Structures are given as C-alpha cells and as structure tokens.
C-alpha cells in the first residue's frame, strides 16, 4: 500500500513539474518578445534626444565663440562627447540585447 502511494506521488510530482516547466518557458519567451519589441522605439528616442542635445550644444558653443570666450573648445568637446555617448550607448544596447 505504501509503495503505491510513493509511486503515485512520484508520478504526480513529475506531471506537475512538467507543466510548470512548460508554462515557465512560455512566460520567458513572451517576456523576451515584449522587451525586444521596445528596443526599436527606444533607440529612435535616444537618437532624437541626441539630436536635440547636439542642437542645444551647437547653439551654446556658437554663443561662446561669438562672445570671445576662451573656454569654447572645452565646451564644444563636452557637448560633442555627450552626443557621441548617446549614439554609441544606443547602438551598443541594441546590439547587446538583440
């Protein structure tokens, strides 16, 4: 009698674990598809933010250059570096996760 109970519980445990694995894999696949669907709009948004930052930086550098500020090169380098960072970060994130 005890042996039948052990066998029944082992079969029941195996069936439950099989169903749990199937649902887990389906959930992970669905989550992966959802996350990867956000990358294309996200990278386009980062590119747009980089363009706006570049325009603002260009205007600030032009104003400093026009006023004769000796710190124009440093300001231009920092704004240019920020734009390059945004573009490279978006590209690396896209290639890393997709």
Steps between C-alpha positions, in 0.01 A plus 500: 500500500780742591680417180194595293481832680868570433465412132183709468663798669810468278286492184294796623817697582646427156180614328481821700866584436453436127206741484691760701796486261278547197330806647831648613657469156193654337508789749869563444451495123211745524699733726796486261277591206348789693838642604652470153199675347585812704858529376427646155286791630742545791806536278314743274410704809863505613608612151243781512623607844856497365395726212335748738804496729722561196292800390501651848874440529561658161309811601687527832838455331409760235400748773828445685700529178318820403563659838872417485502264798835314521324189634326422169706192415428332832127567469491372142683182599266430790181548291644296213599225744148492644349455154746227407432322830124497436542359151755237601301398809185447293690297242677284757180434696320400183779266388542355849135415563385413147 
